[in-house]
Amino acid sequence: MTQTNTKSGSTELARLLAEMNKAGEFPIAVLTDRHGFPIASAAAPGQDPETQSAVVALVQKTAAQVRDQLGMAQTDEISLYDTNGQRLVCRPISVNGHDLILAVLVPNKTASYRRLTNQAISAIRRAWKL
């Protein structure tokens, strides 16, 4: 059973994340700002969206420093793999002038995620209302 977190975010955004998790069999997805403030999430029991949001912001900040030092263009994706093949995928996005991060925990290295995260990003941009 997936739990959605909407206390600080939109029900629609949490629903979109839950649909993506179901399709990709992802245990957790969060939409956070660059400071780690969780906007919306969908998570299986035992997963902590607030902790993941904070970690994702730290990963993004570190990646931005590396990117700046190397003179690279805007980051499209940051992935961290563990030795079991599980990976954290962070997709920085801009929505109506807000810098956000869509992060998903992909359970194994053979799982497809790019198409699903692209679809979720498009849906988030359509659903975003200020």
Buried (B, 14 or more C-beta within 10 A) or exposed (E): EBBBBBEEBBEBBBBBBBBBBEBBEBBBBBBBBBEBBBBBBBBBEEBEBBEBBBBBBEBBEEBBEEBEEEEEEEBEEBEEEEEEEBBBBBBBBEBEEEEBBBBBBBBEEEBEBEEBBEBBBEBBEEBBEE
